[in-house]
Amino acid sequence: MEKKKRKPYVVPGPPVTSEEIVRIFKLSPERVARLTALVESTPGLHDSSAKIIRDHKLKALCAGS
Amino acid sequence: MSAPAVFLNAPYDKEFEPLFLAYIVGVLGFGLIPRAALEIGGTGNRIDRIVGMIKGCGLSIHDLSRVELSSRPPHLPRFNMPFELGMAYFYSLSSTSHECFIFDCDDRQFEKSLSDLKGVDPYSHGSDVGRLFSQLLRAMTAQELKPTSHQMTAVYMQVKDRLPGLLSDSGSDSIFHARVFEDVVFAATSLWTARQVKSRSNQP
């Protein structure tokens, strides 16, 4: 029997943001700050990436407050 | 408008942790929000809440690769994954806003264990993280984001590196705890966001 081939699912809508994750999981500001500190210290992470992560932490903290 | 969510229906056992982490990283690469029944506690009407979660997701991924007899006695098959697939599949028939994807270790196992779905093409990952990423890329595409298998692997390795810290922070030894799951999702989202922002700023 021939298998039903499907076309790839096209993801609608904008990509998820850190702010959205904070809202969905109701992450506290302390938890967001701790997680961000952990992520931005990932070995090999470029300084510019760490800065972006820090900037988005501020947005995420605003979303959670 | 918010990003669509994906219901991850997968086995919660230690051997499956690398693949579960890969699903989280992979679906976030497409900008989707991973959700899982482990977020729901054991109290109250669990099944109703799982149905509610499935209905709140635009798609669901059902991994049937470990529908097998438990290793410890009593040796019983694991019904949760096929049961949740059945609920999501039925819901997808009546809703234009829900898609089901079936993943398995290999095609033959799937045909034997769930012959009712003969004719459906499962995505076989062979229990390999790299192959799982390839299959996710085969199953879906995003309008805004163009994740590659290489990028998925890079983010996966970064999250994997941070996992001991996340587990220690939660006092847990498993990713299959609500708090660890949420922390992993946040960490992976941050790492993907950094890549996406850099990629946009590098575009002419």
Boltz contact constraints between the chains, C-beta under 6 A:
constraints:
  - contact:
      token1: [A, 1]
      token2: [B, 119]
      max_distance: 6.0
  - contact:
      token1: [A, 3]
      token2: [B, 121]
      max_distance: 6.0
  - contact:
      token1: [A, 4]
      token2: [B, 119]
      max_distance: 6.0
  - contact:
      token1: [A, 4]
      token2: [B, 120]
      max_distance: 6.0
  - contact:
      token1: [A, 4]
      token2: [B, 121]
      max_distance: 6.0
  - contact:
      token1: [A, 5]
      token2: [B, 121]
      max_distance: 6.0
  - contact:
      token1: [A, 8]
      token2: [B, 140]
      max_distance: 6.0
  - contact:
      token1: [A, 8]
      token2: [B, 141]
      max_distance: 6.0
  - contact:
      token1: [A, 9]
      token2: [B, 99]
      max_distance: 6.0
  - contact:
      token1: [A, 9]
      token2: [B, 140]
      max_distance: 6.0
  - contact:
      token1: [A, 10]
      token2: [B, 141]
      max_distance: 6.0
  - contact:
      token1: [A, 11]
      token2: [B, 30]
      max_distance: 6.0
  - contact:
      token1: [A, 11]
      token2: [B, 142]
      max_distance: 6.0
  - contact:
      token1: [A, 13]
      token2: [B, 1]
      max_distance: 6.0
  - contact:
      token1: [A, 13]
      token2: [B, 3]
      max_distance: 6.0
  - contact:
      token1: [A, 13]
      token2: [B, 4]
      max_distance: 6.0
  - contact:
      token1: [A, 15]
      token2: [B, 3]
      max_distance: 6.0
  - contact:
      token1: [A, 15]
      token2: [B, 31]
      max_distance: 6.0
  - contact:
      token1: [A, 15]
      token2: [B, 144]
      max_distance: 6.0
  - contact:
      token1: [A, 15]
      token2: [B, 145]
      max_distance: 6.0
  - contact:
      token1: [A, 16]
      token2: [B, 3]
      max_distance: 6.0
  - contact:
      token1: [A, 16]
      token2: [B, 31]
      max_distance: 6.0
  - contact:
      token1: [A, 16]
      token2: [B, 33]
      max_distance: 6.0
  - contact:
      token1: [A, 18]
      token2: [B, 189]
      max_distance: 6.0
  - contact:
      token1: [A, 18]
      token2: [B, 190]
      max_distance: 6.0
  - contact:
      token1: [A, 21]
      token2: [B, 185]
      max_distance: 6.0
  - contact:
      token1: [A, 21]
      token2: [B, 186]
      max_distance: 6.0
  - contact:
      token1: [A, 21]
      token2: [B, 189]
      max_distance: 6.0
  - contact:
      token1: [A, 25]
      token2: [B, 182]
      max_distance: 6.0
  - contact:
      token1: [A, 35]
      token2: [B, 183]
      max_distance: 6.0
  - contact:
      token1: [A, 35]
      token2: [B, 186]
      max_distance: 6.0
  - contact:
      token1: [A, 35]
      token2: [B, 187]
      max_distance: 6.0
  - contact:
      token1: [A, 38]
      token2: [B, 162]
      max_distance: 6.0
  - contact:
      token1: [A, 38]
      token2: [B, 165]
      max_distance: 6.0
  - contact:
      token1: [A, 39]
      token2: [B, 187]
      max_distance: 6.0
  - contact:
      token1: [A, 39]
      token2: [B, 190]
      max_distance: 6.0
  - contact:
      token1: [A, 42]
      token2: [B, 158]
      max_distance: 6.0
  - contact:
      token1: [A, 42]
      token2: [B, 162]
      max_distance: 6.0
  - contact:
      token1: [A, 49]
      token2: [B, 194]
      max_distance: 6.0
  - contact:
      token1: [A, 52]
      token2: [B, 194]
      max_distance: 6.0
  - contact:
      token1: [A, 52]
      token2: [B, 197]
      max_distance: 6.0
  - contact:
      token1: [A, 53]
      token2: [B, 190]
      max_distance: 6.0
  - contact:
      token1: [A, 53]
      token2: [B, 194]
      max_distance: 6.0
  - contact:
      token1: [A, 56]
      token2: [B, 193]
      max_distance: 6.0
